Amino acid sequence: MKSLIKYIKIIRYGLQFRTMMLLTVLFIGMGVMFEMTLRFDNMFGMSLGGLYLGLVGAYSYQLITTPAVAKLVNASPIKKDLLTKAPVLISLIISLFSFTIFILVRLFYNIGVRLPAEAAAHPGAEALLHVSILYCALLVFVLMIYSPINFKFYWAGIALLAAYVIGMLVFGNSMTVTAFAVEKYNDMIAAFGYNVTLALLIAASYVLIFLGAAIGYLFNCLTVKHEISEFSYRYSLKQAAAK
């Protein structure tokens, strides 16, 4: 707990702290707005709010890593934490917070309030609303891995994120709520032995997020001595090194 409090205090010294905080609030607000106005006829429309909320953790990761290159930190024992444990832990906490907001809005508003009123017009919407929760958790999983990779290997991180985005656009825009889409969803349930419930999908989503954090932390530990990507953090490195 002491370490966590220390990391939270360090965030204030991250570059462009106010801008990042503003973007965090903005993205949470946009995520909630898009989630509450989602479309029931397309997987991408069902996931847009979750995508915005999922991006919040990536901002916190960048905030806490930039002080790691400051001159005052170079000789400090906390530098290793700032390059390994701290960014992953802070990003995980923020991601869990924003993803929980997404889950609550999805459950109590879209599934609990809107869907019953529009179920007749969108008979397959409930099935895809459920599976799109896992779809959004996959974004957070990817971002938990992307951030550490991008910090050290810029182009590898970009390639990972691009692969997800392309897959999201192709899959999301093609998965309209049709008999075919619902049948495929039912096939997925059958593949899991008819045990895929909404609660299980939500639990699997949180497991994915923790798994992404564990992979990100392991990557940081294995590459702690590797130089930070100058291309990725060029402006941040120049500003932080001058402090």
ROKEPA-310224 format. One record per residue (C-alpha): residue number from 1; residue in one letter; x, y, z. Coordinates in Angstrom, 1 decimal, always signed. Layout:
# ROKEPA-310224
    k  r       x       y       z
  NUM  a       X       Y       Z
...
END
This chain:
# ROKEPA-310224
    k  r       x       y       z
    1  m    +0.0    +0.0    +0.0
    2  k    +2.9    +2.4    +0.8
    3  s    +4.3    +1.7    -2.6
    4  l    +1.0    +2.4    -4.3
    5  i    +0.6    +5.7    -2.5
    6  k    +4.1    +6.6    -3.6
    7  y    +3.4    +5.8    -7.2
    8  i    +0.2    +7.9    -7.1
    9  k    +2.2   +10.9    -5.8
   10  i    +4.7   +10.4    -8.6
   11  i    +2.0   +10.6   -11.2
   12  r    +1.7   +14.3   -10.5
   13  y    +5.3   +14.8   -11.9
   14  g    +4.5   +13.1   -15.1
   15  l    +4.8   +15.2   -18.3
   16  q    +1.6   +16.9   -19.4
   17  f    -0.2   +15.8   -16.2
   18  r    -3.1   +18.1   -16.6
   19  t    -3.6   +17.3   -20.2
   20  m    -3.5   +13.6   -19.5
   21  m    -6.0   +14.0   -16.6
   22  l    -8.3   +16.0   -18.9
   23  l    -8.1   +13.3   -21.5
   24  t    -8.9   +10.7   -18.9
   25  v   -12.0   +12.4   -17.8
   26  l   -13.0   +13.2   -21.4
   27  f   -12.6    +9.6   -22.5
   28  i   -14.5    +8.3   -19.5
   29  g   -17.3   +10.7   -20.3
   30  m   -17.3    +9.8   -24.0
   31  g   -17.2    +6.1   -23.1
   32  v   -20.3    +6.4   -20.9
   33  m   -22.0    +8.5   -23.5
   34  f   -21.3    +6.1   -26.4
   35  e   -22.3    +3.1   -24.2
   36  m   -25.6    +4.7   -23.3
   37  t   -26.4    +5.4   -26.9
   38  l   -25.0    +2.3   -28.4
   39  r   -26.5    +0.6   -31.5
   40  f   -28.2    -2.7   -31.1
   41  d   -27.6    -3.8   -34.7
   42  n   -23.8    -3.9   -34.9
   43  m   -20.9    -5.3   -32.8
   44  f   -18.8    -2.2   -33.3
   45  g   -21.6    +0.0   -32.2
   46  m   -22.1    -2.1   -29.1
   47  s   -18.4    -1.9   -28.3
   48  l   -17.6    +1.8   -29.0
   49  g   -18.2    +3.0   -25.4
   50  g   -16.0    +0.2   -24.0
   51  l   -13.2    +1.1   -26.5
   52  y   -13.1    +4.7   -25.2
   53  l   -13.1    +3.5   -21.5
   54  g   -10.5    +0.9   -22.3
   55  l    -8.0    +3.6   -23.6
   56  v    -7.9    +5.3   -20.2
   57  g    -5.3    +2.9   -18.7
   58  a    -2.8    +3.7   -21.5
   59  y    -2.7    +7.4   -20.5
   60  s    -1.9    +6.5   -16.8
   61  y    +0.9    +4.2   -18.0
   62  q    +2.6    +7.0   -19.9
   63  l    +2.2    +9.4   -17.1
   64  i    +4.1    +7.4   -14.6
   65  t    +6.9    +6.3   -16.9
   66  t    +8.0    +9.7   -18.1
   67  p    +9.5   +10.7   -14.7
   68  a   +11.7    +7.6   -14.9
   69  v   +14.1    +9.4   -17.3
   70  a   +14.4   +12.6   -15.2
   71  k   +17.9   +13.4   -13.9
   72  l   +16.8   +13.3   -10.3
   73  v   +15.4    +9.8   -10.7
   74  n   +18.3    +8.3   -12.5
   75  a   +20.3    +7.7    -9.3
   76  s   +17.2    +6.8    -7.3
   77  p   +16.3    +3.2    -6.3
   78  i   +12.8    +3.9    -7.3
   79  k   +13.7    +4.1   -11.0
   80  k   +13.5    +0.3   -11.4
   81  d   +10.0    +0.4   -10.0
   82  l    +9.0    +3.2   -12.4
   83  l   +10.2    +1.0   -15.3
   84  t    +8.6    -2.3   -14.2
   85  k    +6.0    -2.5   -11.5
   86  a    +4.6    +1.0   -11.0
   87  p    +3.2    +1.7   -14.5
   88  v    +1.6    -1.7   -14.8
   89  l    +0.0    -1.4   -11.3
   90  i    -1.4    +2.1   -11.9
   91  s    -2.6    +1.2   -15.4
   92  l    -4.2    -1.9   -14.0
   93  i    -6.1    +0.0   -11.3
   94  i    -7.3    +2.7   -13.7
   95  s    -8.3    +0.1   -16.3
   96  l   -10.2    -1.9   -13.7
   97  f   -12.0    +1.2   -12.6
   98  s   -13.0    +2.3   -16.1
   99  f   -13.9    -1.2   -17.2
  100  t   -16.2    -1.6   -14.2
  101  i   -18.0    +1.6   -15.2
  102  f   -18.5    +0.1   -18.6
  103  i   -19.9    -3.1   -17.0
  104  l   -22.3    -1.3   -14.7
  105  v   -23.7    +0.9   -17.5
  106  r   -24.0    -2.1   -19.8
  107  l   -25.8    -4.2   -17.1
  108  f   -28.1    -1.7   -15.5
  109  y   -28.9    +0.6   -18.5
  110  n   -28.5    -1.2   -21.8
  111  i   -29.4    -4.7   -20.7
  112  g   -31.6    -3.8   -17.9
  113  v   -33.5    -0.7   -19.3
  114  r   -33.1    -0.3   -23.0
  115  l   -33.0    -3.8   -24.3
  116  p   -36.4    -4.9   -22.8
  117  a   -38.0    -2.0   -24.6
  118  e   -36.3    -2.8   -27.9
  119  a   -36.0    -6.6   -27.8
  120  a   -38.7    -7.1   -30.4
  121  a   -36.8    -4.9   -32.9
  122  h   -33.5    -6.5   -32.2
  123  p   -34.1   -10.2   -31.3
  124  g   -30.4   -11.1   -31.3
  125  a   -29.1    -8.1   -29.5
  126  e   -28.9    -9.6   -26.1
  127  a   -26.5   -12.4   -27.2
  128  l   -24.1    -9.9   -28.9
  129  l   -24.4    -7.5   -26.0
  130  h   -23.0   -10.2   -23.8
  131  v   -20.2   -11.3   -26.0
  132  s   -19.2    -7.7   -26.8
  133  i   -18.2    -7.4   -23.1
  134  l   -15.5    -9.9   -23.7
  135  y   -14.7    -8.1   -27.0
  136  c   -14.0    -4.8   -25.1
  137  a   -12.0    -6.7   -22.4
  138  l    -9.7    -7.9   -25.2
  139  l    -8.9    -4.3   -26.0
  140  v    -7.8    -3.6   -22.4
  141  f    -5.8    -6.9   -22.5
  142  v    -4.0    -5.7   -25.7
  143  l    -3.4    -2.2   -24.3
  144  m    -1.9    -3.7   -21.1
  145  i    +0.7    -5.4   -23.3
  146  y    +1.0    -2.7   -25.9
  147  s    +2.0    +0.0   -23.4
  148  p    +5.2    -1.7   -22.1
  149  i    +6.2    -2.9   -25.6
  150  n    +5.6    +0.6   -27.1
  151  f    +7.7    +2.1   -24.3
  152  k   +10.7    +0.1   -25.4
  153  f   +10.0    -1.1   -29.0
  154  y    +7.9    +1.5   -30.7
  155  w    +7.1    -0.2   -34.0
  156  a    +6.4    -3.6   -32.4
  157  g    +3.8    -1.9   -30.1
  158  i    +2.2    -0.1   -33.1
  159  a    +2.1    -3.4   -35.0
  160  l    +0.3    -5.1   -32.1
  161  l    -2.2    -2.3   -31.7
  162  a    -2.8    -2.1   -35.5
  163  a    -3.5    -5.9   -35.6
  164  y    -6.2    -5.5   -33.0
  165  v    -7.8    -2.4   -34.6
  166  i    -7.9    -4.0   -38.0
  167  g    -9.4    -7.2   -36.5
  168  m   -11.9    -5.1   -34.6
  169  l   -13.0    -3.2   -37.6
  170  v   -13.3    -6.2   -39.9
  171  f   -15.0    -8.4   -37.3
  172  g   -17.0    -5.6   -35.6
  173  n   -18.5    -4.2   -38.8
  174  s   -19.3    -7.6   -40.2
  175  m   -21.1    -8.9   -37.1
  176  t   -24.5    -7.3   -37.5
  177  v   -27.4    -8.7   -35.5
  178  t   -28.6   -11.3   -38.0
  179  a   -29.7   -14.9   -37.6
  180  f   -26.2   -15.9   -38.8
  181  a   -24.5   -13.8   -36.1
  182  v   -26.7   -15.2   -33.3
  183  e   -26.1   -18.7   -34.6
  184  k   -22.4   -18.2   -34.4
  185  y   -22.7   -16.9   -30.9
  186  n   -24.8   -20.0   -30.0
  187  d   -22.0   -22.1   -31.6
  188  m   -19.5   -20.5   -29.3
  189  i   -21.7   -21.3   -26.3
  190  a   -21.9   -24.9   -27.4
  191  a   -18.2   -25.0   -27.7
  192  f   -17.9   -24.2   -24.0
  193  g   -20.4   -26.9   -23.1
  194  y   -23.4   -24.6   -22.6
  195  n   -21.7   -23.0   -19.6
  196  v   -21.1   -19.5   -21.0
  197  t   -23.3   -17.3   -18.9
  198  l   -23.2   -13.5   -18.6
  199  a   -21.5   -13.8   -15.2
  200  l   -18.8   -16.1   -16.7
  201  l   -18.2   -13.7   -19.6
  202  i   -17.7   -10.8   -17.2
  203  a   -15.4   -12.9   -15.0
  204  a   -13.4   -14.0   -18.1
  205  s   -13.1   -10.3   -19.0
  206  y   -11.5    -9.4   -15.7
  207  v    -9.2   -12.4   -15.9
  208  l    -8.1   -11.1   -19.3
  209  i    -7.3    -7.7   -17.9
  210  f    -5.2    -9.2   -15.0
  211  l    -3.5   -11.6   -17.5
  212  g    -2.5    -8.6   -19.7
  213  a    -1.1    -6.8   -16.6
  214  a    +0.9    -9.9   -15.7
  215  i    +2.3   -10.2   -19.2
  216  g    +3.1    -6.5   -19.3
  217  y    +4.9    -6.7   -16.0
  218  l    +6.9    -9.8   -17.1
  219  f    +7.9    -7.9   -20.3
  220  n    +9.1    -4.9   -18.2
  221  c   +11.2    -7.1   -16.0
  222  l   +12.8    -8.9   -18.9
  223  t   +13.6    -5.6   -20.7
  224  v   +14.3    -3.3   -17.7
  225  k   +17.9    -2.7   -19.0
  226  h   +16.8    -2.1   -22.5
  227  e   +16.9    +1.6   -23.6
  228  i   +13.6    +3.4   -23.8
  229  s   +12.3    +4.0   -27.3
  230  e   +13.5    +7.5   -28.2
  231  f   +11.1    +7.5   -31.2
  232  s    +8.1    +6.8   -29.0
  233  y    +9.0    +9.2   -26.2
  234  r   +11.2   +11.7   -28.0
  235  y    +9.4   +14.8   -26.6
  236  s    +9.0   +13.3   -23.1
  237  l   +12.6   +12.2   -22.9
  238  k   +13.9   +15.7   -23.8
  239  q   +11.6   +17.4   -21.3
  240  a   +12.2   +14.9   -18.5
  241  a   +16.0   +14.8   -19.0
  242  a   +16.1   +18.5   -18.5
  243  k   +14.5   +18.3   -15.0
END
